[in-house]
Amino acid sequence: MRKTWVVIALAMVVFGCGVSAWAEDAPAEGAAGGQKEEPKRYYITQGKQYGYIDEKGQVAIKPQYEWGDRFAENRAVIKEKTGFYGYIDSDGKPITGVDFEAAWEFSQGLAAVKVIGKYGYIDIDGNMVIQPRFDYGGKFAEERARVKIGPFWGFIDKTGNLVVPAEYDEAWDFENGLGRVRKEKNKIGYVNADGQVVWEPTQ
């Protein structure tokens, strides 16, 4: 749920009053990969409620949420007054119930959600495909996601298998084939997607 929004100026009156809006990042490919471009949506606020407009400034999803994230893979996280989170598609159709304690944007077809204090992952249809069992779950990058088990970090694949043991004090998303990890205070190393240490953590 990172807020890297780009503020856009909309020289229009959408609701007959001031409206603030932010653009989503460039849309990802379709959920199955390489499909048609999904409609763009930009979140707006009106009366402290979040909704979405299209590229022409027309209301696509009326303001009704306590909070709304940007769209990623044709899905967006929304928050209700209950304090819980859920997902909608670009038409505003609910993809899940609004019953997650925390929820993150989709990446590579999966999104991390928090249920009863543990993180798992859902697919774009809202199905729980990796059961909640982690103390934290990061986004998928290069088919791997960093997860926290107790005080330590490791990496899982898209089936939920732990491919890099949870034995590191910190871990970062995979990039260019490697995941950066830290042991102790300043010892930085790298692991590959198969869990092999390619550079032992050193200062």
C-alpha positions in Angstrom: 0.0 0.0 0.0 2.8 2.4 -0.8 1.6 5.9 -1.6 3.7 6.9 -4.6 0.9 9.0 -6.0 1.5 11.6 -8.7 -0.7 14.6 -8.1 -2.5 15.6 -11.2 -4.4 18.9 -11.8 -7.9 18.4 -13.1 -9.2 21.6 -14.5 -12.8 20.6 -14.1 -15.7 20.5 -11.7 -16.6 16.9 -11.1 -19.0 17.3 -8.2 -19.6 21.0 -8.1 -17.0 21.4 -5.4 -13.3 21.0 -4.9 -12.0 17.5 -5.6 -8.5 16.2 -5.0 -7.2 13.4 -7.2 -4.1 11.3 -7.7 -3.1 9.2 -10.7 -2.3 5.6 -10.5 0.9 4.2 -11.9 0.9 3.0 -15.5 -1.3 -0.1 -15.5 0.3 -3.5 -15.4 -0.5 -6.1 -18.1 -3.7 -8.0 -17.8 -3.9 -10.5 -15.0 -3.1 -13.4 -17.3 -0.3 -11.4 -18.9 -0.3 -9.6 -22.2 -4.0 -9.1 -22.4 -5.8 -5.9 -23.3 -5.0 -2.8 -21.3 -7.3 -2.4 -18.3 -9.2 0.9 -17.9 -7.3 3.5 -15.9 -8.6 4.8 -12.7 -7.6 7.7 -10.5 -8.6 8.0 -6.9 -10.3 11.1 -5.7 -11.6 12.4 -2.4 -14.8 14.2 -1.7 -16.1 14.9 1.8 -13.4 12.6 3.2 -14.6 9.7 1.1 -12.6 8.0 -1.6 -13.8 7.2 -5.1 -12.4 6.9 -8.6 -12.6 8.7 -11.9 -11.5 7.7 -15.4 -9.2 9.6 -17.8 -11.9 12.0 -18.9 -12.7 13.0 -15.3 -15.9 11.1 -15.3 -16.9 9.3 -12.1 -16.3 5.6 -12.5 -16.7 4.6 -8.9 -18.5 7.1 -6.7 -16.8 8.3 -3.5 -18.0 5.9 -0.7 -14.9 4.5 1.0 -13.0 5.5 4.0 -9.8 5.0 2.0 -8.8 3.8 -1.4 -5.5 2.6 -2.9 -4.3 2.9 -6.4 -5.2 0.2 -8.9 -2.7 -2.6 -9.7 -3.6 -5.5 -12.0 -7.2 -4.2 -12.2 -7.7 -4.4 -8.5 -7.6 -1.8 -5.7 -7.6 -2.0 -2.0 -10.4 -0.1 -0.2 -11.1 0.5 3.5 -14.5 0.8 5.1 -15.4 2.6 8.3 -15.1 -0.7 10.1 -11.4 -0.3 9.8 -11.1 -3.5 7.6 -10.0 -3.8 4.0 -11.2 -5.4 0.8 -10.7 -5.3 -2.9 -12.7 -4.0 -5.9 -12.2 -4.2 -9.6 -12.2 -1.2 -12.0 -16.0 -1.2 -12.2 -16.3 -1.0 -8.4 -17.4 -4.7 -8.1 -16.3 -6.3 -4.8 -13.7 -9.0 -5.4 -13.5 -9.9 -1.7 -15.3 -9.2 1.5 -14.1 -6.2 3.5 -12.7 -8.3 6.3 -8.9 -8.1 6.1 -6.9 -6.5 8.9 -4.4 -5.3 6.3 -4.1 -5.6 2.5 -1.5 -4.8 -0.1 -1.7 -4.1 -3.8 -1.5 -6.9 -6.3 1.8 -7.9 -7.8 2.4 -10.8 -10.2 -1.2 -12.0 -9.6 -1.1 -12.2 -5.8 -1.6 -9.8 -2.9 -0.7 -10.1 0.7 -3.5 -9.9 3.3 -3.7 -10.1 7.0 -6.1 -12.3 8.8 -6.2 -12.8 12.6 -2.7 -11.4 12.9 -1.1 -13.5 10.2 -0.3 -12.8 6.5 -1.3 -15.0 3.5 -2.0 -14.3 -0.2 -5.0 -14.1 -2.4 -5.3 -14.4 -6.2 -7.1 -11.8 -8.4 -10.4 -13.7 -7.9 -10.1 -13.2 -4.2 -9.2 -16.8 -3.4 -6.9 -17.5 -0.5 -4.1 -19.4 -2.3 -1.4 -19.2 0.4 -2.9 -19.6 3.9 -2.2 -16.9 6.5 0.8 -18.1 8.5 3.4 -15.4 8.3 4.1 -12.5 10.6 4.5 -10.3 7.6 4.2 -10.8 3.9 5.7 -8.6 1.2 4.8 -8.2 -2.5 5.9 -10.7 -5.1 8.8 -9.7 -7.3 10.5 -12.1 -9.7 8.3 -14.9 -8.4 9.5 -14.5 -4.8 8.1 -12.6 -1.8 9.8 -11.8 1.4 8.1 -13.1 4.5 8.7 -12.8 8.2 8.4 -15.8 10.6 9.0 -14.7 14.2 11.9 -12.3 14.2 13.5 -13.6 11.0 13.0 -13.1 7.2 13.1 -15.5 4.3 11.4 -15.8 0.8 8.6 -17.9 -0.5 7.6 -18.9 -4.0 4.1 -18.5 -5.5 2.9 -21.8 -4.0 3.9 -20.6 -0.5 6.9 -22.9 -0.2 9.8 -21.3 1.8 12.6 -21.3 -0.8 15.0 -19.1 1.2 15.1 -20.1 4.9 13.8 -17.5 7.4 17.1 -16.9 9.1 17.9 -13.3 8.2 17.4 -10.1 10.2 16.1 -8.2 7.2 15.3 -8.9 3.5 14.5 -6.9 0.5 12.5 -7.6 -2.7 14.2 -9.6 -5.4 15.8 -7.6 -8.2 17.8 -8.7 -11.2 17.7 -12.3 -10.0 18.9 -11.7 -6.4 17.4 -10.9 -3.1 19.4 -8.8 -0.6 19.5 -10.0 3.0 21.0 -8.7 6.2 22.4 -10.5 9.2 23.3 -8.9 12.5 23.8 -5.1 12.2 25.6 -4.5 9.0 26.3 -7.8 7.3 24.7 -7.7 3.8 24.6 -10.7 1.5 22.6 -12.0 -1.5 20.6 -15.1 -2.3 19.3 -16.4 -5.6 15.8 -17.6 -6.4 16.7 -21.2 -5.5 17.7 -20.2 -2.0 21.5 -20.5 -2.6 23.7 -17.9 -1.0 25.7 -16.2 -3.7 27.4 -13.7 -1.4 27.7 -14.6 2.3 26.6 -11.7 4.5 29.6 -9.6 5.3 30.3 -6.1 6.5 
